[in-house]
Amino acid sequence: MKNFAMKKIRIKICGYDGGNEDFRENFIYKILIKYYNVEISENPDYVFYNESSREYLKYSCIRIFYTGENISPNFNLCDYAVGFDYLTFADRYYRLPLYLVTVFYNQKDLELAGDTDFKKLINFTKQDLLNKTEFCSFTYSNYRAFEQRGLFFNKLSAYKRVNSGGNYLNNIGGRVASKMEFELKHKFSIAFENSSSPGYTTEKLVNSLAAKTVPIYWGNPVIGREFNTKRFINCHDFKNFDEVVERVKEVDNNDDLYLSIINEPVTVESYNFQDVRVGFKFFLKRIIDQPIDLAVRRKMNNLKIMEMEKNEMFIARHTAVNVKIKKILAILYRPFKKIKFLENLKQRYFQRNKRSR
């Protein structure tokens, strides 16, 4: 039962998988209902959206952008934003990395992980090391950052077998049901982001740390602002992947060195997960507790902004058409995979489409 003494707010959700119903399980919604009488409405006071949506442009209310992807907010189109970038923009922006929101995607992984705030130092022993029966794990199901992931996977595999448990480069006979259970067997784990950008840190490193492996990390070049780089092998500390492989070999062949690394604190001393989460609650409350007319931050009725919004709508329609064309081409292409002419035709189309985005 709702507490009608609470301030009533009307919200609209745009772009999240499953729409309004799935958003009821979203961390933002769960925070809001603690403090407000929340109604999901087509006449909203606040619209929450991510990069996959253009629907939000129909609403002239307070716009709040949140993404789990490596996307920077456009403050001309939103009033407030939540993202990965290290930036300061008065009261309009809050940095909330994905690993502080979502770390595991199924219940079994969550149960196996234990404390993912890493408040306690682990006491990893030589006996624990003996229980690590496999060398290194690699668990990815998409091909993003394939140049880095695939290259490093092949380089490290030349030293020892790397077990791939996802759809990408799978070599164990099928996709694993539990990433956490899979990683727990391994001494090392390859923890590569989809792309590299300062501040862009997802759940991948935290997954591997929770599995008590020594992660091999690539992605956020300034990861040391939050995580203790002595606790993992940071690719950004080396000139190239060949040097990274040599470091892995060194650690793999020295049990005392391995134990000294895995027993390091996970985060830097000044950084606390819970402090950031609490700060985000105050960020949301500051937005909503003020009168709506005072909460507006983007410039309204600006011709340049209106033109930008039109361009966003055009991009959305163009993208939808391209998705349909790609699906049709993929279906037509299947019976002729070995015909070189069609292969070249397909590659030329996708390269041209990539340049046009």
C-alpha positions in Angstrom: 0.0 0.0 0.0 1.3 3.4 -1.0 1.9 6.1 1.6 -0.1 9.0 0.2 1.7 11.4 2.5 4.6 11.0 0.2 5.1 13.4 -2.7 3.4 12.1 -5.8 5.5 11.9 -8.9 4.6 10.8 -12.4 7.4 9.1 -14.4 7.9 7.6 -17.9 10.5 5.0 -18.8 12.0 5.0 -22.3 14.5 2.6 -23.8 14.9 0.0 -21.1 14.4 -3.6 -22.0 10.9 -4.7 -21.1 9.7 -1.1 -20.7 7.8 0.0 -17.6 7.2 -3.5 -16.2 10.9 -4.5 -16.1 11.8 -1.0 -14.9 9.9 -1.8 -11.7 12.8 -4.1 -10.9 15.3 -1.4 -11.8 17.5 0.1 -9.0 16.3 3.7 -9.8 12.6 2.7 -9.4 13.3 0.9 -6.2 15.0 4.0 -4.8 12.1 6.3 -5.9 9.4 4.2 -4.3 11.1 4.5 -0.9 10.6 8.3 -0.9 7.8 9.0 -3.3 4.3 7.9 -4.4 5.4 6.9 -7.9 3.0 6.6 -10.8 4.1 5.4 -14.2 2.3 7.8 -16.6 2.0 9.0 -20.2 1.9 12.5 -18.8 5.1 12.4 -16.8 6.8 14.9 -14.6 10.1 13.1 -15.2 11.2 10.8 -18.0 14.1 8.3 -17.5 15.8 7.2 -20.7 18.9 5.6 -22.2 20.8 5.8 -25.5 18.6 3.3 -27.2 15.5 5.6 -27.0 14.4 8.5 -29.1 10.9 8.3 -27.6 11.9 10.6 -24.8 12.0 13.5 -27.2 8.2 13.6 -27.2 8.2 14.7 -23.6 9.0 18.2 -22.5 9.2 17.3 -18.9 12.4 16.8 -16.8 14.6 14.4 -18.6 17.1 12.2 -16.8 19.5 10.1 -18.8 21.1 6.9 -17.5 23.2 4.4 -19.4 25.2 1.2 -18.7 27.0 1.7 -22.0 30.1 3.7 -22.9 28.0 6.7 -24.0 28.5 10.3 -22.9 25.4 12.3 -22.1 24.2 15.2 -24.3 23.3 17.9 -21.8 21.5 19.9 -24.5 18.9 17.1 -24.6 18.7 16.1 -20.9 18.4 18.0 -17.7 20.3 15.5 -15.6 22.5 12.5 -16.4 24.1 9.5 -14.8 27.0 7.8 -16.5 30.7 6.7 -16.4 32.5 9.9 -17.3 34.7 11.7 -14.8 33.2 15.1 -15.2 31.7 17.8 -13.0 28.6 19.7 -14.2 27.1 21.5 -11.2 24.1 19.5 -10.0 23.3 17.9 -13.4 25.6 14.9 -13.4 26.4 11.9 -11.2 29.0 9.2 -11.8 27.6 5.8 -11.1 29.6 2.9 -12.7 27.6 -0.2 -13.7 29.5 -2.4 -11.2 27.9 -0.4 -8.3 24.4 -1.3 -9.7 24.6 -4.7 -11.4 27.3 -7.3 -10.9 25.7 -10.6 -11.6 22.8 -11.6 -13.8 21.5 -14.8 -12.2 20.8 -15.9 -8.7 23.4 -18.7 -8.6 26.3 -16.3 -9.4 25.0 -13.9 -6.8 25.0 -16.6 -4.1 28.5 -17.8 -5.0 29.9 -14.3 -5.0 29.4 -13.4 -1.4 30.5 -9.9 -0.4 31.0 -7.8 -3.5 31.7 -4.6 -1.6 35.1 -6.2 -0.7 35.2 -4.8 2.8 37.2 -7.7 4.1 40.6 -8.8 3.1 40.6 -12.4 1.9 43.0 -14.9 3.3 43.8 -16.8 0.2 46.2 -19.7 1.1 48.4 -22.2 -0.8 45.7 -24.8 -0.2 43.2 -22.5 -1.9 45.6 -22.2 -4.8 45.8 -25.9 -5.2 42.0 -25.9 -5.7 42.4 -23.7 -8.7 42.6 -26.6 -11.2 42.4 -24.5 -14.3 44.7 -21.8 -15.7 42.6 -18.9 -17.2 39.0 -18.2 -18.0 37.5 -16.2 -20.8 33.7 -15.7 -20.8 32.2 -13.5 -23.5 29.2 -13.8 -25.7 29.4 -10.8 -28.0 32.1 -9.7 -30.4 32.5 -6.2 -29.2 36.2 -5.2 -28.7 37.0 -8.4 -30.6 40.3 -7.0 -31.8 41.6 -6.7 -28.2 39.8 -9.7 -26.7 40.5 -12.1 -29.6 44.1 -10.9 -29.9 44.9 -11.4 -26.3 43.0 -14.7 -26.1 45.2 -16.1 -28.9 48.5 -14.7 -27.4 47.8 -16.1 -24.0 46.6 -19.4 -25.5 50.0 -19.9 -27.1 51.4 -20.2 -23.5 48.6 -22.3 -22.0 45.1 -23.3 -22.7 42.6 -20.6 -22.0 39.0 -21.9 -21.3 36.4 -19.9 -23.2 33.0 -20.5 -21.6 30.9 -17.9 -23.5 29.6 -18.0 -27.1 32.6 -16.1 -28.4 35.6 -18.4 -29.2 34.0 -21.2 -27.1 36.3 -24.2 -26.8 34.6 -26.2 -24.0 31.7 -27.6 -25.9 29.0 -25.0 -24.9 28.2 -21.9 -23.0 28.5 -22.2 -19.2 25.4 -21.8 -17.1 27.2 -19.9 -14.2 30.0 -17.6 -15.0 30.9 -17.3 -11.3 31.1 -21.1 -10.9 33.2 -21.3 -14.0 35.7 -18.6 -13.0 36.1 -20.0 -9.5 38.1 -22.9 -10.9 40.7 -20.7 -12.6 43.8 -18.9 -11.4 43.4 -16.0 -13.8 40.5 -14.5 -15.7 40.5 -12.2 -18.8 38.4 -9.2 -17.8 38.2 -7.0 -20.9 35.6 -4.2 -21.3 33.6 -3.8 -24.6 35.7 -0.6 -25.2 38.3 1.5 -23.6 37.6 5.0 -22.2 38.5 6.8 -19.0 35.9 5.9 -16.3 34.1 3.2 -18.3 34.1 0.3 -15.8 31.4 -2.4 -15.9 30.9 -5.5 -13.9 33.6 -7.5 -15.6 36.5 -6.8 -13.3 34.3 -7.1 -10.2 33.1 -10.5 -11.5 36.6 -11.8 -11.6 37.7 -10.3 -8.3 34.7 -11.9 -6.6 35.7 -15.3 -8.1 39.0 -15.0 -6.3 41.1 -15.0 -9.5 43.8 -12.6 -10.6 42.0 -10.7 -13.3 43.8 -9.5 -16.5 42.1 -6.2 -17.1 41.7 -4.0 -20.1 39.2 -1.1 -20.5 39.4 1.9 -18.2 42.9 3.4 -18.5 42.6 5.1 -15.2 41.1 2.2 -13.3 43.6 2.9 -10.5 41.5 5.8 -9.4 39.1 3.3 -7.7 40.7 -0.2 -7.8 44.0 -1.2 -6.4 46.1 -2.1 -9.5 48.3 -4.4 -7.3 45.3 -6.8 -7.0 45.2 -7.6 -10.8 47.2 -7.4 -13.9 46.4 -4.1 -15.6 47.0 -4.1 -19.3 47.3 -0.3 -19.3 50.5 -0.6 -17.3 52.3 -2.4 -20.2 53.4 -1.3 -23.7 51.6 -4.1 -25.4 49.9 -7.5 -24.9 53.2 -9.4 -25.3 54.5 -7.8 -22.2 51.2 -8.6 -20.4 51.6 -12.3 -21.4 55.1 -12.3 -19.9 53.8 -10.9 -16.7 51.1 -13.6 -16.5 53.8 -16.2 -17.0 55.8 -14.7 -14.2 52.9 -14.7 -11.8 51.7 -18.2 -12.9 55.1 -19.7 -12.1 55.6 -18.1 -8.7 53.1 -19.2 -6.1 54.3 -16.6 -3.5 53.9 -13.8 -6.0 50.5 -15.0 -7.0 49.4 -15.1 -3.3 50.8 -11.7 -2.6 48.7 -10.3 -5.5 45.4 -12.1 -4.7 45.6 -11.0 -1.0 45.9 -7.3 -1.9 43.0 -4.9 -1.0 40.6 -4.6 -3.9 39.9 -0.9 -3.8 42.1 2.1 -3.1 41.8 3.3 0.5 39.8 6.5 -0.3 37.1 4.7 -2.3 34.0 3.1 -0.9 31.2 1.5 -2.9 28.5 2.3 -0.4 29.4 6.0 -0.2 28.8 6.3 -4.0 25.5 4.5 -3.8 24.3 6.7 -1.0 25.4 9.8 -2.9 23.3 8.7 -5.8 20.2 8.6 -3.7 20.8 12.2 -2.6 21.4 13.1 -6.3 17.9 11.8 -7.2 16.3 13.4 -4.2 17.8 16.8 -5.0 16.2 16.6 -8.4 12.8 15.6 -7.3 12.5 17.5 -4.0 12.7 20.9 -5.7 9.7 22.4 -7.5 9.5 21.1 -11.1 9.8 24.6 -12.7 13.1 25.1 -10.8 14.4 21.6 -11.7 14.7 22.5 -15.5 18.3 22.7 -16.6 18.4 22.3 -20.4 17.6 25.4 -22.4 14.0 25.2 -23.6 12.6 26.7 -26.9 16.0 27.0 -28.4 16.0 26.6 -32.2 19.4 24.8 -32.2 18.2 22.3 -29.6 15.0 21.7 -31.6 17.1 21.0 -34.7 19.3 18.6 -32.7 16.2 16.7 -31.5 15.0 16.4 -35.1 18.4 15.0 -36.1 18.0 12.5 -33.2 14.7 11.3 -34.6 16.1 11.0 -38.1 19.0 8.8 -36.7 16.4 6.6 -35.0 14.5 6.0 -38.2 17.7 5.5 -40.2 18.9 3.0 -37.6 15.7 1.0 -37.6 15.8 0.7 -41.4 19.5 -0.5 -41.3 18.6 -3.1 -38.7 15.9 -4.5 -41.0 18.3 -4.5 -44.0 21.0 -6.3 -42.0 18.5 -9.0 -41.0 17.4 -9.5 -44.6 21.0 -9.7 -45.9 21.9 -12.2 -43.2 19.0 -14.5 -44.2 19.8 -14.2 -47.9 23.5 -14.7 -47.3 23.3 -18.0 -45.3 23.2 -20.4 -48.3 26.1 -18.7 -50.0 28.7 -18.3 -47.3 31.4 -19.8 -49.4 30.9 -17.6 -52.4 33.6 -14.9 -52.3 31.6 -12.4 -54.4 28.8 -12.3 -51.9 31.3 -12.1 -49.0 32.9 -9.0 -50.5 29.5 -7.5 -51.2 28.4 -8.0 -47.6 31.7 -6.5 -46.2 31.4 -3.4 -48.5 27.9 -2.8 -47.2 28.8 -3.1 -43.6 31.9 -0.9 -44.0 29.9 1.8 -45.8 27.2 1.6 -43.1 29.8 1.8 -40.3 31.3 5.0 -41.8 27.9 6.6 -42.2 27.0 6.3 -38.5 
